[in-house]
């Protein structure tokens, strides 16, 4: 029976990000428990609460995770198509 997800088994292979004034998009290549490399896209938004302590200036949001290389190639193609329409 599966033990479930264990964060300690994630190994980040490479990390990049893009940043705007209000949000980061962290893009990571990672391997879970020695398995195939996958891509995770993690939005991180600026905390708008003016009373938030300095350790909580940025808030992790739901990640888009577990994308295979084939899915990433399709995502890039779709993103390029959408960007061309701006």
N, C-alpha and C positions, 0 to 999 in steps of 0.2 A: 504494500500500500504506500502511496506517495506521502512524503512527509510535508509537502508544501514548499513554498518559496522560502529560501534562506538568503538574505541579502549578502551574507558573508561569502557566498559562492559566486557572486558577480565579480568579474575582473574587467576593468576598463582598459581597452587596448589603445584607444585614441579618443580625444575629446576636442571639440571645436564649438564655437558659439557665435551667434549674432546678437547684437544689442541695439535696442532703441531706448528712448528716455524712460519708458514705462515697463519694458519687458526684455528678458533674455530668452533666447532659444538655445538651450544646450543640446548639442548633437554628439552622441557617444557611440563608438563601436565597442561592444562588450561581448564577453563570453560567459555563459553561465555554467559553472561546474565543468569546465573544460570542453564544452560543446561547441557547436558552430558559432561563428561570429554573427552577431545581430546588431541592429541599429536601434537606438532609443532617442527620441526627441522629447526633451523635457522643457516645457515653458516654465519660466520663473518670473512672477510679476512683482512689481514694486508694492510694498505695503502702504496703503493710503491712510492708515491710522496714524495720526500725528503723535499719539501717545505711545506708540510701539517702541520697545527698547531697541537699542542699536544692534542687537543680535538678530532682530526679526525685521530687518529692512526689506528683505526679499522673501517671497512666499512661493514654495514649490507648488505647482499645479499638476493635474493629471498628465501623465506621460503617454506618448504614443510609443509603444515598445514592441520589441520582438519582430522587427521587420527583417525579412531575408534580403539578400543582395538583389534578387529579382524584383522584390517589392520596392526596394529603394530606387532602382533604375526606373520603374514605372512611376513612382512618386516624383522623381526629378523631371521626367517627361511631362507629367501633369502640371507640376509647378511652373515649368518653363512656358507651357501653353497658357496658363492663367496669367502669368506675369506679362506676357506679350499683349494681353488685352487691356492692361492698365492705361 
